[in-house]
Amino acid sequence: MDAIVRLARDGMSVDNELDVHKFRKFAFVNGNQSPFAIFRMSKLTKTDAGYYRWIQDLKERYRRSQIKAATQVNREMLRFYWSLGRDIVARDAENVYGSGFYRNLSQDLKAAIPEAEGFSRQNLQYMKKLYLLYREESANCPQLVGISQDIHDDIIFSVPWGHHRTLIDKYFEKRERETALFYVHKMVEEGWSRNVLKSFMDTSLHLRQGKALTSFSRLLPAPDSDLAQELTKDLYIYSTLPKWLSHTKSAN
C-alpha cells in the first residue's frame, strides 16, 4: 500500500504506457485496489501514508462484513430451499397434486411472495433434489425414508445455490452424496468459483484425493475469493438482497 502512496506523492505521471503499467501493477498487488482509484481520492491519501492505510483497513473490514452478511443470508435461503424440498417429498406432492404441481406451486409462491426470486418450476425441482441428495436417512426407520429432517453436515449451507445446482446435475441421479459433500468441503476450503468446481469434477478430483472429508474451521469464504463473489452474485439472482451486499471485482 505504501508503494501506491509513494508513487502518488511523487507525482507519478500516467502519460505513458510504462507508467500506467507500473501503477496498475502496484495497485493490484497492494490491496486489490482499482488501478486509478487513488486519483479519485483526496490529497490526504497521497500525503499521509498512515491515513491511507486506515482507509484500506476500513475497506477490508467492510468487505468482511459484506461476506458475513451475505453468507448468513445464503445460509437462511438454502435452509428454506432445503425445507421446501423436504415438504415436497413428505407430502408426496407430485402424486397428490398431479402433473401440473410445479407449475402451480411456482405460480402460487410468486403471487404469495411477489418480492422474492427463485421460485421457477426448475428451481423448485432443484430444491427437492437438494433435499434428496444430502438428507440423512435412518437405517433403523425405513418407514421414514423420504421425510427425514436430519442433516449433520451443516457446511452445505455455506456455498452458493448455483454451485449446488452444478453438483446436483452431476451426482443426483446415482445419489453420490459423499462425492457431492467432498466437493462442498473443497469449495469452502479453497474458495472455488463454479468454473473451477466444474473443472475438478470433470477430472474426478475426488478419485485422485479420496473422498475422505477433512475437518477444518473455515465456514466463511475468504472475502477476496471467487466463491465469495459468486455467493453474493447468486443471492442477487435467487433472493431479495440489500444492495450493500454487492461484492464483485467491478465494485472496487
Secondary structure, DSSP 8 states (H G I E B T S, - for coil): -HHHHHHHHTT---SSHHHHHHHHHHHHHTTT--TTGGGGS-THHHH-HHHHHHHHHHHHHHHHHHHHHHHHHHHHHHHHHHHHHHHHHHTTHHHHH-TTHHHHHHHHHHHHSTT-----HHHHHHHHHHHHHH----TT-GGGTTT------GGGGGS-HHHHHHHHHHHTTTT-HHHHHHHHHHHHHHT--HHHHHHHHHTTHHHHH-S-----S--S--TTSHHHHHHHHHHHHHS---GGG---GGG-
